[in-house]
């Protein structure tokens, strides 16, 4: 076992960038749904970061930046009722399927 270096990124942390694109005319509804999801998800165990962004170059496109302590914490989050409810509601206002980019830090 090695000692952790203070300030060094955790090798078990999970980083994600989900991308959502609203149907034309549903941009505000998707933004509202994402804002509610952000508020609830920030309270989930293992959440280190959960922030929603507008894509400045693609109106109606929203990106999340998620950082979790582990894959297990992410799995537990994905089973929460607020996530399930969001996915059902968001499907009605999204132009295309959700895309999720899982990030691996360069070493």
Buried (B, 14 or more C-beta within 10 A) or exposed (E): EEEEEEEEEEEEBBBBBBBBBBBEEBBEBBBEBBEBBBEBBEEBEBBBEBEBEBEEEEEBBBBBBBBBBEEEBBEBBEEBEBBEBBBEBBEEBBEEEEEEEEEEEEE
